[in-house]
Amino acid sequence: MAKRRKVNNLLALAVLSSLFERPMHPYEMVSVLKERGKDQSMKINWGSLYTVVQNLEKHGFIEATSTTRQGRRPERTVYELTEAGRDELLDWMRELVGVPDREYPKFEAALSVLGVLGPDEAIDLLQQRLRHLDRLITAECATLDHLSQELPRLFLIEAEYALDMRRAEATWVRALLADLADGSLPGVAEWRHYHETGELPPEMKELADRGRPLD
């Protein structure tokens, strides 16, 4: 079970990992994280960066060490990782890497109530999704092939993971489409009957009466 952390925003993880490398001011953190494409690997709200930095400092995970100024630009505070921050980063990483957690993808949520759509519309939308996935897979393969010529694999493993997850999803969607198309998915006939007549077949009505989902 995931621990309750004092600063649980994944942007905090990105900040701590940046400062693990060297002291930086927030503007430099943003530049480094964007340059390395970390916003492609985690959902980051850049507007909350300074709030996250303040919270990390409040809880003793980072500390201000100096201020710098270039020309007429405002002063920038340089932060470094504290010992407590280093411990927090390593503990957080060990949890994220070693302990599977329950996540809630939007697609999974949609699948859980797919029955609100008719079978034909669901098939059309899944085919549309599959076309998008195939385009993304092609593009990401090309990008990964290009980057692999310039960077060690260690710095690309999150892109490899994301690509394999897309491939797995595409394979699953393709199989579901085949089952829907040939009618071999149990319940398809009843599903279609409901959307054509507005009447629940006896089997589905029994499930509904029990408070069970219909899909």
Residue pairs with C-beta under 8 A, 6 or more apart in sequence:
2 95
2 99
2 101
3 91
3 95
5 88
5 92
6 55
6 59
6 61
6 88
7 52
7 55
7 56
7 59
7 61
9 48
9 52
10 42
10 43
10 44
11 42
11 44
11 45
11 48
11 49
11 52
12 52
12 55
12 56
12 61
13 42
13 89
13 92
13 93
13 96
14 29
14 33
14 38
14 42
14 44
15 29
15 49
15 52
15 53
15 56
15 62
16 56
16 61
16 62
16 81
16 85
16 88
16 89
16 92
17 89
18 24
18 29
18 32
18 33
19 29
19 62
19 79
19 80
19 81
19 85
20 81
20 86
20 89
23 65
23 78
23 79
23 80
23 81
24 32
24 78
24 79
25 68
25 76
25 77
25 78
25 79
26 49
26 50
26 53
26 76
26 77
26 79
27 76
28 76
29 49
29 53
30 46
30 49
33 39
33 44
36 155
37 159
38 44
39 46
40 159
40 162
41 158
41 159
41 162
53 62
53 79
56 62
56 85
57 63
57 64
57 79
59 84
60 82
60 84
60 85
61 81
61 82
61 84
61 85
61 88
61 89
62 79
62 80
62 81
62 82
62 85
63 79
63 80
63 82
64 77
64 78
64 79
65 78
65 79
65 80
66 77
66 78
67 75
67 76
67 77
67 78
68 75
68 76
68 78
69 75
69 76
81 89
107 129
107 169
112 213
112 215
113 213
113 215
114 122
114 215
115 191
115 194
115 213
115 214
115 215
117 125
118 191
118 192
118 195
119 180
119 188
119 191
119 192
119 195
122 180
123 177
123 180
123 181
126 173
126 176
126 177
126 180
127 177
129 173
130 170
130 173
130 174
130 177
133 166
133 169
133 170
133 173
134 170
136 166
137 163
137 166
137 167
137 170
140 159
140 162
140 163
140 166
141 163
143 159
144 156
144 159
144 160
144 163
147 156
147 159
148 156
153 160
176 185
178 184
179 185
180 188
183 189
187 204
187 215
190 201
190 203
190 204
191 215
193 199
193 201
194 200
194 201
194 204
194 214
200 208
200 214
204 214
207 213
207 214
208 214
